Amino acid sequence: MSESRVVDTDKGWRALFDAVKTMRGEQYVKVGVLGDSSLGGMHKTEPDGKASPLTTAEIAAVNEYGTKDGRIPARPAFRGTFDRLREPLLGDFAKLLVEALRGELSTEAIFDVLGMKLAAEIRKTITTGTGVPPPNAPSTLREKLAHGTTKSAKALGATARTLVDTGAEIAAISWALVRGGKQGEATYLAKGGK
C-alpha cells in the first residue's frame, strides 16, 4: 500500500488571518474640531482681548449647524465636505484595506491617511474657492474689518470669507483614531491644521 502525504502549503492565509484579527474591534476615525483635544478646547480670544465663553469646538458646532434663533445660519463645511468626498474616501479605504491585509499597512495608518485627507479637504473647503454659503452679513463684515484679524487669518482672506475670523477654527481641525466604540479612548494621530 502506498503512503499518502498531506502537505499544507501556506500561501498567505495565516498572515491574512492574523491581519484580520488585528483589525477586529470597534475603531473609527473622527475628524473635525474635536472638543476633547487641546485645540478644540481652546477658548477663542475675542478681538477686544477677552476670552470667549465658548470653546473653539463649540464655535465650530454653531457655525456648522447655526443657531435656533437663526441669527447665525448653518454653514456645513464639515458635513458638506464629507458628503462630497464620501465615495472617493470609500475607494481610498478599500485600497488601504487591501494593503493592510497584505501586511503592508497598519490599521492605525489607514485611519491616519483617511483622517488627514478629510481634515485637509475641510480646511480647503473653508479657505479656498467660493467659500461656505451663505455669505457673512454686512454687519459681520464691518465687524471683521473694524477689529482686524490675526496675520494668519488675513492670509486666508478673513475679511471676506465666512468661517474665517481669527484662524483658530481652521487651526483646530484635526483627527483622532478611536478604539473601543463611541465611548472608547481617542488616540490623536495629528494636531491642528498644518
C-alpha positions in Angstrom: 0.0 0.0 0.0 1.4 3.4 -0.9 1.7 6.0 1.7 -0.2 9.3 1.3 1.1 12.6 2.5 -0.7 15.8 3.0 1.3 18.9 2.5 0.0 22.1 3.9 1.5 25.0 1.9 0.6 28.3 3.4 0.3 30.9 0.6 -0.5 33.8 2.9 -3.6 32.5 4.7 -2.1 32.7 8.1 -0.8 36.2 7.5 -4.2 37.3 6.2 -6.0 35.7 9.2 -3.6 37.5 11.6 -4.1 40.8 9.8 -7.9 40.5 10.1 -7.6 39.6 13.8 -5.7 42.8 14.5 -8.5 44.8 12.8 -11.2 43.4 15.0 -13.0 45.6 17.4 -14.7 48.9 17.0 -12.4 51.5 15.6 -13.1 54.6 13.6 -11.5 58.0 12.9 -13.2 61.2 13.9 -12.4 64.4 12.1 -13.2 68.0 12.9 -12.7 70.5 15.7 -12.6 67.9 18.4 -13.8 69.1 21.8 -11.7 66.6 23.7 -8.5 67.7 22.0 -6.3 70.6 23.3 -7.0 72.6 20.1 -10.8 72.1 20.1 -10.9 73.0 23.8 -9.0 76.3 23.4 -11.1 79.4 24.1 -11.2 81.7 21.2 -9.9 85.2 22.0 -12.3 88.0 21.0 -11.0 91.0 19.1 -11.2 93.1 22.2 -8.8 90.7 24.0 -11.4 89.0 26.2 -11.8 85.2 26.2 -14.9 83.9 24.6 -17.2 81.8 26.8 -17.3 79.2 24.0 -14.6 76.8 23.2 -13.3 76.5 19.6 -15.3 73.2 19.2 -18.5 74.9 20.4 -18.0 77.8 18.0 -17.4 75.3 15.2 -20.6 73.5 16.1 -22.5 76.8 16.0 -21.1 77.5 12.6 -21.9 74.0 11.3 -25.5 73.9 12.5 -26.5 77.5 13.0 -28.5 78.8 16.0 -32.1 78.1 16.8 -33.0 81.8 16.5 -31.5 81.9 13.0 -29.1 84.8 13.8 -26.2 82.6 12.8 -27.1 80.5 9.7 -25.8 76.9 9.3 -22.6 76.7 7.2 -22.0 73.0 7.0 -18.3 72.9 5.9 -17.7 69.6 7.7 -20.8 67.7 6.6 -20.7 69.2 3.1 -17.1 68.2 2.6 -17.7 64.7 3.9 -20.8 64.3 1.7 -18.8 65.4 -1.4 -16.0 63.1 -0.6 -17.9 60.0 0.6 -17.4 57.9 -2.5 -13.7 58.8 -3.0 -13.0 58.1 0.7 -14.7 54.7 0.5 -12.5 53.9 -2.6 -9.4 55.0 -0.7 -10.4 52.9 2.3 -10.8 49.8 0.1 -7.4 50.3 -1.4 -5.8 50.9 2.0 -7.6 47.9 3.4 -6.0 45.6 0.8 -2.6 47.0 1.8 -3.4 46.3 5.4 -4.5 42.7 4.6 -1.2 42.2 2.8 0.6 43.3 6.0 1.9 46.5 4.3 0.0 48.9 6.4 -1.4 49.1 9.9 -5.0 49.8 10.8 -3.8 53.0 12.5 -2.1 54.1 9.3 -5.4 53.6 7.4 -7.2 55.9 9.7 -4.3 58.3 9.8 -4.4 58.6 6.0 -8.2 59.0 5.8 -8.3 61.4 8.7 -5.5 63.6 7.3 -7.1 63.7 3.9 -10.6 64.7 5.2 -9.2 67.3 7.6 -7.2 68.8 4.7 -10.2 68.9 2.5 -12.3 70.6 5.2 -9.7 73.3 5.6 -9.6 73.7 1.8 -13.4 74.0 1.7 -13.3 76.8 4.2 -10.3 78.7 2.8 -10.5 78.3 -1.0 -13.0 78.6 -3.8 -16.3 80.3 -3.3 -16.3 79.6 0.5 -19.2 78.2 2.5 -22.5 79.8 1.9 -24.4 81.8 3.0 -22.1 84.9 2.9 -21.4 86.9 6.0 -24.0 89.6 6.8 -22.8 93.1 6.1 -22.7 93.8 9.9 -20.3 90.8 10.3 -18.1 92.1 7.5 -18.0 95.5 9.1 -17.1 93.9 12.5 -14.3 91.9 10.9 -12.9 95.0 9.2 -13.2 97.2 12.3 -11.4 94.9 14.6 -8.9 93.5 12.2 -7.8 89.9 12.3 -4.6 88.0 13.0 -1.9 87.9 10.4 -2.6 84.2 9.6 -6.3 84.8 9.3 -5.7 87.8 7.0 -3.6 85.4 4.8 -6.7 83.3 4.5 -8.8 86.2 3.4 -10.6 86.7 6.8 -12.1 90.0 5.8 -14.3 88.4 3.1 -14.6 84.7 3.9 -17.3 83.0 6.0 -16.0 80.8 8.8 -12.6 82.6 8.9 -12.1 85.2 11.6 -9.0 84.5 13.9 -8.0 81.3 12.2 -8.5 79.3 15.4 -11.2 77.0 14.0 -9.1 76.2 10.9 -6.0 75.5 13.0 -8.1 73.3 15.3 -9.3 70.9 12.6 -7.7 67.5 13.4 -8.4 63.8 13.5 -8.2 61.0 16.0 -8.4 57.2 16.0 -11.0 56.0 18.4 -10.7 52.4 19.7 -13.5 50.7 21.6 -16.6 52.2 20.1 -18.3 55.5 20.9 -17.1 55.6 24.5 -13.6 54.4 23.5 -10.4 56.2 24.0 -9.2 58.5 21.3 -5.6 58.3 20.1 -4.7 61.6 18.5 -2.9 61.0 15.2 -2.4 64.6 14.4 -2.9 68.0 15.9 -4.1 71.1 14.1 -4.1 72.4 10.6 -0.6 72.4 9.4 
